[in-house]
Structures are given as C-alpha cells and as structure tokens.
Amino acid sequence: MENKILILDFGSQYTQLIARRIRELNVYSEIVPFNKIPKLDDSYKGIILSGSPFSVTEEKALKIDLEEILGKRPILGVCYGAQYIAQYLGGQVEPSNKREYGKAQLSGIDKTDHLFHNIKEDSQVWMSHGDTIAKIPEQFELIARTESIEVAAFRSKEGAFEQPVFCLQFHPEVTHSLEGKKILKNFVYDIAGCEGSWTPASFVEHTIEELKATLGSDHVLMGLSGGVDSTVAAELLHRAIGDRLICFFVDNGLLRKNEFEEVLESYKSMGLNVVGIDAKDRFYQELKDEKSPEGKRKIIGRVFIQVFEEEAHKLNNIDWLGQGTIYPDVIESVSVHGPSVTIKSHHNVGGLPEMLKLKIIEPLRMLFKDEVRKVGKEIKIPDAIIGRHPFPGPGFGIRILGDISPEKVRLLQEADAIFINNLKKHNLYDKVWQAGVILLPVQSVGVMGDERTYEQAVALRAVNSTDGMTADWSQLPYEFLATVSSEIINNVKGINRVVYDISTKPPSTIEWE
C-alpha cells in the first residue's frame, strides 16, 4: 500500500504547494477539505494542517475536532494550522501588533529535534500571518524563534500524545523558506516514516493495473486535444485495454497550422485507435458574427458536444468516457470555498457523460501538471507532445479578437506558425512556457513599396510561468523579435503591423479573451 501524507486544507493559497513539495520527495500527498477527514487506514503516515486566509480568533474561523487526529498520526501544523492547534489545546493566539510578513531568520533552534535535523541556526523562512501565538499549550515546548517573534516553532513534549505534534508559524513550502523542503523531508521521512516510493514508474505500473481491474472488458471513448494531459491519459488507457479505447480528435477549425494532420499522425504512430473528425465548417458557421469572448466559448463548447455526441452514437458498446482531468481541477471542485463558479471551457465536457449515459474514467486525476509530463516521459510520449506549450481549448477562437472567419483563421495560422517555428529555430521554444499570436480587431496604415496599405495588426505573446497562475512576459531578444516581425509582415499578406505584449499576470491574463 502506497505511503501517503494527508493534507487538511483550510483554504490557504499555498496548500497545493505543500502537496507538490511532498511529492517532490517521492511521497504521495492527498489534499482534502479540513472538514472531510477520511478514515485513517495504514497508508496514511502523517497529517499536515495547512494555512488559511481566516483568523483563529474570528467567529467564522474554520474549526475541526482535533481529537479525531491527535495521537493517531504524526501531525504538522503550518501557520493557521499551528495557531489552531495552539488555541484548541489551551494556548493563546492574539492579533499581531507588529509586522509578521516576509523573510525572517530562525534562531534558538533545538538541534536535537528531528524536525530541524541539519537545519542552520539562521535559516531563512517566510512568514505570512496576522496573528501571533502569545503562549503555547502546557503540553508543548518551544523549538525555534525569530528576531521578531518568540514562537516560530514548537512541538508536543515527549509522551504528551501517542504521536508527536509539530507546529510552524512560517511556511516551509514556499521557496523563500530556503530549507523548507528539508524541514518537510524531516517530517515526512524521519518522523512519519514514509519510504519515498512514489515515482513516475510506480504510478504507471499501479495505474495500469487499476485501469485493468476497473474496466475489465469494457470499452472507453475519449476526446483528444493534442495536449499533454489527454495524450498521457489516452496512452495509459491504451496500455491497459488496447483497441477497446476509441479516441476522437476533432478539427474545430481553430487549431494551429497543419496541427490536425500532424497530431493525428502522431497519435496513429503511437498505436492509438483514433478517429479524426473534420468539423471546421460547422464551427465557422455557428461562430459567424459572434464577437463576445464568452459567446464564442459557449458556441465552441456546444458544437464540440454536438459533434462528439453524433459521432459517439455511431459506436456500439461504449461504457466509459475517458478524460484528462488533473489534480488541480479535482481540488478546485471540492474546495474549502465551494465549487469553482467558472470552469474553463477546455476543462469542461459539459453534459457529455449524462447525454451519452457513460461512466467517467480519469487516469490522471491525482497528478499535478509537472507530474503528468514526468509520467509522459516515462511512457515514451513523443517529445513534440510532451514539450508542447499549453494551448487554450477554444484555440484561435479566443486569439482572434472579435468575430471569426476562415480568412482571419488563415491569417493567424500563418503568423503564429512563423512565430512558433522561429522560437524553435532559435532554441527559445523550451525557454518559454507559452507563446502565440493574437489577431487584433484593428487595422493600421502601412507602406509596402510605393503603396499605402490598410491591414491587420497582430500581437506576439510569450510568457514564463510554472503553472499559469502567475506569469511574467518573456524577455525575448530584440533581434529575434525584429526577425519575426519582418517575416510575418513580408510573408503574410493582410498583416502590416506587429507588436509585442509585455504585460504580466496579474493584472493581465495570458490570453487576451
């Protein structure tokens, strides 16, 4: 049975980071809302209580009965988690009267404690809290402080509980806590006794066995996008059930230049049983004259479902719908703050499972994006797909600002191909997280030869990010941008101006619509 660490989520923006850091230690971690503690079987080796935007001193503070977990497994409370444990067990938590946000240095570290094994005396940590622990409970002892706060870390005294309890006022999961990962490693390995067997290879082996057991002799239908998530999910299903997996790849007319043909060929070379569906004329017809971003997204989603449903009804004996859902989507849907109000179009299959009366199978639902890529490499997915930049589900539908026409799609495909191909040619593609071209709803005056022109303008967009939640614009070389601009203007008739978007996210978004 796989070792795992249970993370109780009290709504912190950093909760997913805790899970990622633990998984980087080759230990599986599972996030659940604070009030949905599962039955603790032998696979759960330790429990972490996350931070929270709430204060334990508020009436609306998120509360649990700690008796459910105290003494059952080693516990680590982080920030709000630490404050809640302190208050629950008779300590004292008060609003801070001095700034406790940002970098701080630990001091007075108890070097004999397992949690701080090999941690430097002045180790830098990251504080982010509005309350302070004025007094720790009687059953606890102090194991670290900082210059500005007396209680930075404390632990239960020997024998106070059947299993030890550790509390940190700082966030070990963020990179600003320079030895935070080492502290988490000490908790996970030395204190909770995990073995570190969570690897891409073990995931592949266990998942394929689970899929075989779950699916038996059933058939699965899956829609592919050409992206990493759906491709890796399809390959795992294919390894489990072979040609009983049937895949649809729909050309909605909003893909990159030659993408439909190239991706279809890649899938067939992988041995997938894939059906290519050319539906671009239908999408163009439905999208005609629609200018609003949300309107376009809804039309693209609706027509995709219609096309998928019509093609699916031509098949017999389909029992399951495969999806490339990944862990952030799962966490968001069971969030402390309730289900997400808006689900992005490309993460949403609408009512397909109900319409087709199919059960859902999601091989990647417990993986983060970077883990999906590692699994993809493990099962030898082609580099062209594994290293592919994220591409929005509505495709060029949201990169053509305003209404959509086949001619606008052609212009954008040509300009986008020049940009992407040059990134690859100049060894910049893998240094950028996402890149693309946006066709603007404006025309500008230009001069070509002796003639004045009045043609389209495009914006180049390239960003660096780890997960898409925040992004910085990529500082591409001026010479490179000049080359791309010149090539687009000289080779794509209908475009006479190129600009470069230098906005960060936030406040801007990565896509323009």
C-alpha positions as CSV (number, residue, x, y, z in Angstrom):
1,M,0.0,0.0,0.0
2,E,1.4,3.4,-1.1
3,N,2.7,5.6,1.8
4,K,0.9,9.0,1.9
5,I,0.6,12.2,3.7
6,L,-2.8,13.7,4.3
7,I,-3.2,17.5,4.0
8,L,-6.2,19.1,5.6
9,D,-6.9,22.3,3.6
10,F,-8.1,25.3,5.5
11,G,-8.1,27.4,2.3
12,S,-4.5,28.7,2.1
13,Q,-3.2,29.9,-1.3
14,Y,-0.2,27.7,-0.6
15,T,-2.0,24.3,0.1
16,Q,-1.2,22.9,-3.3
17,L,2.5,23.9,-2.8
18,I,2.6,21.7,0.3
19,A,1.4,18.8,-1.7
20,R,3.8,19.4,-4.6
21,R,6.8,19.7,-2.2
22,I,6.0,16.4,-0.6
23,R,5.5,14.7,-3.9
24,E,8.9,16.0,-5.0
25,L,10.2,13.9,-2.1
26,N,8.7,10.8,-3.9
27,V,5.9,10.6,-1.3
28,Y,2.3,10.7,-2.3
29,S,0.2,13.5,-0.7
30,E,-3.5,13.9,-0.7
31,I,-5.4,17.2,-0.2
32,V,-8.9,17.1,1.4
33,P,-11.1,19.9,2.8
34,F,-10.5,20.4,6.6
35,N,-13.9,19.1,7.4
36,K,-13.8,15.9,5.3
37,I,-11.2,13.8,7.1
38,P,-11.1,10.3,5.6
39,K,-10.8,7.0,7.6
40,L,-7.2,6.7,8.5
41,D,-6.0,3.4,7.1
42,D,-2.4,2.2,7.3
43,S,-1.4,4.0,4.2
44,Y,-1.7,7.4,5.9
45,K,1.6,8.1,7.7
46,G,1.3,11.7,8.7
47,I,-1.1,14.7,8.7
48,I,-0.5,18.3,7.8
49,L,-2.8,21.2,8.7
50,S,-2.5,24.0,6.1
51,G,-2.6,27.7,6.5
52,S,-5.7,29.8,5.9
53,P,-6.9,33.3,5.0
54,F,-9.0,33.2,8.1
55,S,-8.0,34.0,11.7
56,V,-8.5,31.5,14.5
57,T,-9.7,34.4,16.6
58,E,-12.7,35.1,14.3
59,E,-16.2,33.8,14.8
60,K,-16.1,32.4,11.2
61,A,-12.8,30.5,11.8
62,L,-12.6,27.1,10.2
63,K,-12.7,24.5,13.0
64,I,-12.3,20.8,13.4
65,D,-12.4,18.4,16.3
66,L,-8.7,17.7,16.8
67,E,-9.5,14.6,18.9
68,E,-10.2,12.9,15.5
69,I,-6.5,13.0,14.6
70,L,-4.4,13.8,17.8
71,G,-2.3,10.8,18.7
72,K,-3.4,8.9,15.6
73,R,-0.6,10.0,13.3
74,P,2.3,12.5,13.5
75,I,0.9,16.0,12.8
76,L,2.4,19.1,11.4
77,G,0.5,22.4,11.7
78,V,1.5,25.2,9.3
79,C,0.7,28.8,10.2
80,Y,-3.2,28.7,10.7
81,G,-2.8,25.0,11.4
82,A,-0.2,25.8,14.2
83,Q,-2.4,28.6,15.6
84,Y,-5.5,26.4,15.7
85,I,-3.6,23.6,17.5
86,A,-2.3,26.1,20.0
87,Q,-5.6,27.7,20.7
88,Y,-7.5,24.3,20.8
89,L,-5.1,22.9,23.4
90,G,-5.2,25.9,25.7
91,G,-2.5,28.2,24.3
92,Q,-3.1,31.8,23.4
93,V,-3.4,33.4,20.0
94,E,-3.7,37.2,19.5
95,P,-3.7,39.7,16.6
96,S,-0.1,40.7,15.9
97,N,1.0,44.1,17.0
98,K,4.0,44.1,14.6
99,R,4.6,43.1,11.0
100,E,4.9,39.3,10.5
101,Y,5.0,39.1,6.8
102,G,8.1,38.3,4.6
103,K,11.5,36.9,5.2
104,A,12.8,36.1,8.7
105,Q,15.7,34.1,10.2
106,L,15.3,31.3,12.7
107,S,17.2,31.4,16.0
108,G,17.3,29.3,19.1
109,I,16.8,26.1,17.1
110,D,16.6,22.9,19.1
111,K,19.1,20.9,17.1
112,T,18.2,17.7,18.9
113,D,14.7,17.8,17.4
114,H,14.2,15.5,14.3
115,L,12.2,18.3,12.5
116,F,15.3,20.6,12.5
117,H,17.9,17.9,11.7
118,N,20.7,19.6,9.6
119,I,18.8,23.0,9.6
120,K,21.1,26.0,10.0
121,E,20.7,28.3,13.0
122,D,20.0,31.4,11.0
123,S,17.9,29.6,8.3
124,Q,15.7,32.0,6.3
125,V,11.9,31.3,6.4
126,W,8.8,33.0,5.1
127,M,6.2,34.5,7.4
128,S,2.6,35.3,6.3
129,H,0.2,35.8,9.2
130,G,-1.8,38.4,11.0
131,D,-2.0,36.6,14.3
132,T,0.7,35.6,16.7
133,I,1.0,32.7,19.2
134,A,1.5,34.5,22.5
135,K,1.5,31.4,24.6
136,I,2.0,27.7,23.7
137,P,-0.1,25.0,25.4
138,E,1.4,23.3,28.5
139,Q,1.9,20.0,26.7
140,F,4.3,21.7,24.2
141,E,7.8,23.1,24.2
142,L,9.5,25.8,22.0
143,I,11.9,24.6,19.4
144,A,12.6,27.8,17.4
145,R,12.1,31.6,17.4
146,T,13.0,34.5,15.2
147,E,14.2,38.1,15.9
148,S,10.6,39.4,15.8
149,I,8.5,36.6,17.2
150,E,9.1,34.4,20.3
151,V,7.2,31.4,18.9
152,A,8.3,30.3,15.4
153,A,8.1,26.6,16.0
154,F,7.0,24.3,18.8
155,R,6.3,20.6,19.4
156,S,4.5,18.4,21.8
157,K,6.5,17.2,24.8
158,E,7.7,13.6,24.9
159,G,4.7,11.4,25.9
160,A,2.1,14.1,25.7
161,F,0.4,12.3,22.8
162,E,0.8,8.8,21.3
163,Q,2.2,10.5,18.2
164,P,4.1,13.8,18.1
165,V,2.6,17.1,17.1
166,F,4.8,19.8,15.4
167,C,3.8,23.4,14.7
168,L,5.4,26.1,12.5
169,Q,4.4,29.8,12.4
170,F,6.2,30.0,9.0
171,H,5.6,28.4,5.6
172,P,8.1,25.7,4.8
173,E,6.5,25.0,1.4
174,V,7.4,28.3,-0.3
175,T,10.8,28.8,-2.0
176,H,11.5,31.8,0.3
177,S,11.9,29.3,3.1
178,L,15.4,28.2,1.9
179,E,15.5,25.0,3.9
180,G,11.7,24.4,4.0
181,K,11.9,21.4,1.8
182,K,14.5,19.9,4.1
183,I,12.1,20.5,7.1
184,L,9.3,18.8,5.2
185,K,11.6,15.9,4.3
186,N,12.5,15.5,8.0
187,F,8.8,15.4,8.9
188,V,7.8,13.0,6.1
189,Y,10.8,10.6,6.3
190,D,12.2,10.8,9.9
191,I,9.0,11.5,11.8
192,A,6.2,10.0,9.7
193,G,8.3,7.1,8.5
194,C,7.5,7.3,4.7
195,E,9.6,5.3,2.3
196,G,9.6,7.5,-0.8
197,S,8.3,5.0,-3.3
198,W,6.0,7.5,-5.2
199,T,7.7,7.7,-8.7
200,P,6.5,8.1,-12.3
201,A,7.4,4.4,-12.9
202,S,5.4,3.2,-9.8
203,F,2.5,5.4,-10.8
204,V,2.4,4.0,-14.3
205,E,2.5,0.4,-13.0
206,H,-0.2,0.9,-10.4
207,T,-2.5,2.9,-12.6
208,I,-2.4,0.4,-15.5
209,E,-3.2,-2.4,-13.0
210,E,-6.1,-0.3,-11.5
211,L,-7.5,0.5,-15.0
212,K,-7.4,-3.2,-16.0
213,A,-9.3,-4.1,-12.8
214,T,-11.8,-1.2,-13.1
215,L,-12.5,-1.5,-16.8
216,G,-12.4,-5.3,-17.3
217,S,-13.6,-6.0,-20.9
218,D,-15.4,-2.6,-21.2
219,H,-14.9,0.0,-24.0
220,V,-13.8,3.6,-23.4
221,L,-14.4,6.6,-25.6
222,M,-12.1,9.6,-25.3
223,G,-11.7,13.0,-26.9
224,L,-8.1,14.1,-27.6
225,S,-6.9,17.7,-27.8
226,G,-3.3,17.2,-28.9
227,G,-2.2,18.4,-25.5
228,V,-0.1,16.7,-22.8
229,D,-2.9,15.7,-20.4
230,S,-5.3,14.0,-22.8
231,T,-2.4,12.3,-24.6
232,V,-0.9,10.8,-21.5
233,A,-4.3,9.7,-20.2
234,A,-5.1,8.0,-23.5
235,E,-1.7,6.2,-23.6
236,L,-2.3,4.8,-20.1
237,L,-5.8,3.6,-21.1
238,H,-4.4,2.1,-24.3
239,R,-1.8,0.2,-22.3
240,A,-4.5,-1.1,-20.1
241,I,-7.2,-2.1,-22.6
242,G,-5.6,-1.7,-26.1
243,D,-8.0,-1.1,-29.0
244,R,-11.0,-1.1,-26.7
245,L,-10.1,2.6,-26.3
246,I,-11.6,4.6,-29.1
247,C,-10.4,8.2,-29.4
248,F,-11.9,11.2,-31.3
249,F,-9.7,14.1,-32.4
250,V,-12.0,17.0,-33.6
251,D,-10.8,19.7,-36.0
252,N,-12.8,22.7,-34.9
253,G,-11.0,24.9,-37.5
254,L,-9.3,26.9,-34.7
255,L,-6.1,24.8,-34.4
256,R,-2.6,25.8,-35.4
257,K,-1.4,25.5,-38.9
258,N,-1.3,21.8,-40.0
259,E,-1.9,20.7,-36.4
260,F,-4.9,18.5,-37.2
261,E,-2.9,16.4,-39.7
262,E,0.4,16.4,-37.7
263,V,-1.2,15.5,-34.3
264,L,-3.4,12.8,-35.9
265,E,-0.3,11.2,-37.4
266,S,1.5,11.3,-34.0
267,Y,-1.4,9.6,-32.4
268,K,-1.5,6.9,-35.1
269,S,2.2,6.3,-34.8
270,M,1.7,5.7,-31.0
271,G,-0.8,2.9,-32.0
272,L,-3.9,4.7,-30.7
273,N,-7.2,3.8,-32.2
274,V,-8.1,7.4,-33.2
275,V,-10.8,8.8,-35.5
276,G,-10.1,12.3,-37.0
277,I,-13.3,14.4,-37.4
278,D,-13.2,17.4,-39.7
279,A,-15.9,19.7,-38.3
280,K,-14.4,23.1,-39.1
281,D,-17.1,24.3,-41.5
282,R,-19.7,23.6,-38.9
283,F,-17.8,25.6,-36.2
284,Y,-17.3,28.5,-38.6
285,Q,-21.0,28.6,-39.5
286,E,-22.0,28.6,-35.8
287,L,-19.4,31.3,-34.9
288,K,-20.3,33.7,-37.7
289,D,-20.9,37.2,-36.4
290,E,-20.3,36.3,-32.7
291,K,-17.9,38.8,-31.2
292,S,-18.2,38.3,-27.4
293,P,-15.4,36.1,-25.8
294,E,-17.9,34.2,-23.6
295,G,-20.3,33.8,-26.5
296,K,-17.6,32.3,-28.6
297,R,-16.5,29.9,-25.8
298,K,-20.1,28.7,-25.3
299,I,-20.6,28.1,-29.0
300,I,-17.3,26.2,-29.3
301,G,-18.2,24.1,-26.3
302,R,-21.8,23.4,-27.5
303,V,-20.8,22.5,-31.1
304,F,-18.0,20.3,-29.8
305,I,-20.5,18.4,-27.6
306,Q,-22.9,18.1,-30.5
307,V,-20.2,16.7,-32.9
308,F,-18.9,14.4,-30.2
309,E,-22.3,13.1,-29.4
310,E,-23.3,12.5,-33.0
311,E,-20.1,10.5,-33.7
312,A,-20.4,8.6,-30.4
313,H,-23.9,7.4,-31.3
314,K,-22.3,5.7,-34.4
315,L,-20.4,3.4,-32.0
316,N,-21.7,0.4,-30.0
317,N,-20.9,-1.0,-26.6
318,I,-19.2,2.1,-25.2
319,D,-19.3,2.1,-21.3
320,W,-16.9,4.8,-20.2
321,L,-15.8,8.3,-21.2
322,G,-12.1,8.9,-20.6
323,Q,-10.9,12.4,-19.5
324,G,-7.6,14.1,-18.9
325,T,-8.6,15.7,-15.7
326,I,-5.7,16.6,-13.4
327,Y,-5.4,17.2,-9.7
328,P,-5.8,21.0,-9.6
329,D,-9.2,20.6,-11.3
330,V,-10.2,18.0,-8.7
331,I,-9.0,20.1,-5.8
332,E,-10.9,23.2,-7.1
333,S,-14.1,21.3,-7.4
334,V,-14.0,20.3,-3.7
335,S,-12.5,23.5,-2.5
336,V,-13.0,24.8,1.0
337,H,-14.7,27.8,-0.6
338,G,-17.1,25.6,-2.6
339,P,-17.0,24.5,-6.3
340,S,-15.5,26.9,-8.7
341,V,-18.0,29.3,-10.2
342,T,-16.4,29.3,-13.7
343,I,-14.9,26.3,-15.2
344,K,-12.7,27.0,-18.2
345,S,-14.1,25.7,-21.5
346,H,-11.2,23.4,-22.2
347,H,-11.6,21.7,-18.8
348,N,-15.3,21.1,-19.3
349,V,-17.0,18.3,-21.2
350,G,-20.4,19.8,-20.4
351,G,-23.1,17.2,-20.1
352,L,-21.5,14.6,-22.3
353,P,-21.3,11.8,-19.7
354,E,-25.1,12.2,-18.9
355,M,-26.1,12.6,-22.6
356,L,-24.2,9.5,-23.6
357,K,-25.1,7.7,-20.3
358,L,-21.4,6.9,-19.7
359,K,-19.3,6.5,-16.6
360,I,-16.2,8.6,-16.3
361,I,-12.6,7.3,-16.0
362,E,-9.8,9.8,-15.2
363,P,-6.3,8.2,-15.1
364,L,-4.5,11.4,-14.2
365,R,-6.9,12.9,-11.6
366,M,-4.4,12.7,-8.8
367,L,-1.4,14.3,-10.7
368,F,-0.2,17.8,-11.0
369,K,0.8,19.2,-14.4
370,D,4.6,18.7,-13.9
371,E,3.9,15.1,-12.8
372,V,1.9,14.4,-15.9
373,R,4.9,15.4,-18.0
374,K,7.2,13.1,-16.0
375,V,4.7,10.2,-16.5
376,G,4.6,11.1,-20.2
377,K,8.3,10.8,-20.4
378,E,8.2,7.5,-18.5
379,I,5.8,6.0,-21.1
380,K,7.7,7.5,-24.1
381,I,5.1,10.0,-25.3
382,P,6.7,11.9,-28.3
383,D,8.7,15.0,-27.2
384,A,6.7,17.1,-29.7
385,I,3.7,16.5,-27.5
386,I,5.3,16.4,-24.0
387,G,7.2,19.7,-24.6
388,R,4.2,21.4,-26.3
389,H,3.2,24.7,-25.0
390,P,-0.2,24.9,-23.3
391,F,-2.9,25.8,-25.9
392,P,-6.4,27.0,-25.0
393,G,-9.3,24.7,-25.6
394,P,-11.1,27.3,-27.7
395,G,-7.9,27.7,-29.7
396,F,-7.7,30.6,-32.1
397,G,-11.4,31.3,-31.1
398,I,-10.0,33.4,-28.3
399,R,-6.9,34.6,-30.1
400,I,-9.0,36.3,-32.8
401,L,-10.5,39.3,-31.1
402,G,-14.0,39.9,-32.3
403,D,-15.8,37.8,-34.9
404,I,-14.2,34.8,-36.5
405,S,-14.0,33.9,-40.2
406,P,-11.9,31.4,-42.2
407,E,-9.8,34.2,-43.6
408,K,-9.0,35.5,-40.2
409,V,-8.1,32.0,-39.0
410,R,-5.8,31.6,-42.1
411,L,-4.0,34.9,-41.3
412,L,-3.5,33.9,-37.7
413,Q,-2.3,30.4,-38.5
414,E,0.3,31.8,-40.9
415,A,1.6,34.4,-38.4
416,D,1.5,32.0,-35.5
417,A,3.5,29.4,-37.4
418,I,6.2,31.9,-38.2
419,F,6.5,32.9,-34.5
420,I,6.5,29.3,-33.2
421,N,8.9,28.0,-35.8
422,N,11.3,30.8,-35.2
423,L,11.2,30.1,-31.4
424,K,12.2,26.5,-32.2
425,K,14.8,27.5,-34.8
426,H,16.5,30.0,-32.3
427,N,16.3,27.5,-29.4
428,L,13.9,29.6,-27.5
429,Y,10.8,27.4,-27.6
430,D,11.7,25.4,-24.5
431,K,12.7,28.5,-22.6
432,V,9.2,29.9,-22.9
433,W,6.2,28.4,-21.1
434,Q,3.6,29.6,-23.6
435,A,3.7,31.6,-26.8
436,G,1.2,32.6,-29.5
437,V,-0.1,35.4,-31.7
438,I,-3.2,37.4,-31.2
439,L,-5.1,38.9,-34.2
440,L,-6.3,42.3,-33.2
441,P,-9.6,43.9,-34.2
442,V,-7.9,46.9,-35.7
443,Q,-6.3,47.9,-39.0
444,S,-3.4,50.2,-39.4
445,V,-1.8,52.2,-42.2
446,G,1.4,50.9,-43.6
447,V,3.6,51.4,-46.7
448,M,4.8,48.5,-48.8
449,G,6.9,49.5,-51.8
450,D,5.2,52.6,-53.2
451,E,1.8,51.6,-51.9
452,R,-0.1,52.6,-48.8
453,T,-1.8,49.6,-47.1
454,Y,-4.6,49.4,-44.5
455,E,-4.3,45.9,-43.0
456,Q,-4.5,43.9,-39.8
457,A,-2.2,44.2,-36.7
458,V,-1.1,41.2,-34.6
459,A,0.4,41.0,-31.1
460,L,3.0,38.5,-30.1
461,R,2.6,37.0,-26.7
462,A,5.2,34.9,-24.8
463,V,5.2,34.2,-21.1
464,N,7.2,32.3,-18.5
465,S,5.3,30.6,-15.7
466,T,5.3,27.3,-13.7
467,D,1.6,26.7,-13.5
468,G,-0.2,29.5,-15.3
469,M,-1.5,31.1,-12.1
470,T,1.0,33.9,-12.4
471,A,3.2,34.7,-15.5
472,D,5.9,37.1,-16.5
473,W,6.4,38.3,-20.1
474,S,9.4,36.6,-21.7
475,Q,12.3,39.0,-22.4
476,L,13.0,37.7,-25.9
477,P,16.0,39.2,-27.7
478,Y,15.2,42.4,-29.8
479,E,17.0,40.8,-32.8
480,F,14.7,37.8,-32.6
481,L,11.5,40.0,-32.3
482,A,12.7,42.0,-35.3
483,T,13.2,38.8,-37.4
484,V,9.7,37.5,-36.5
485,S,8.1,40.9,-37.2
486,S,9.8,41.2,-40.6
487,E,9.0,37.7,-41.6
488,I,5.3,38.0,-40.7
489,I,4.8,41.3,-42.5
490,N,6.7,40.2,-45.6
491,N,5.1,36.8,-45.9
492,V,1.5,37.1,-44.6
493,K,-0.5,39.3,-47.0
494,G,-3.1,41.1,-44.9
495,I,-0.9,41.9,-41.9
496,N,1.2,45.1,-41.8
497,R,2.0,45.6,-38.1
498,V,3.4,43.5,-35.3
499,V,3.5,44.5,-31.6
500,Y,4.9,42.6,-28.5
501,D,2.8,42.2,-25.4
502,I,4.8,43.0,-22.2
503,S,2.0,42.5,-19.6
504,T,2.4,40.3,-16.6
505,K,-0.3,38.1,-15.0
506,P,-1.7,39.6,-12.8
507,P,-3.1,42.1,-13.6
508,S,-3.4,41.0,-17.2
509,T,-4.3,37.4,-18.2
510,I,-2.2,35.2,-20.5
511,E,-4.8,35.1,-23.2
512,W,-6.5,38.3,-24.4
513,E,-10.0,36.9,-24.2
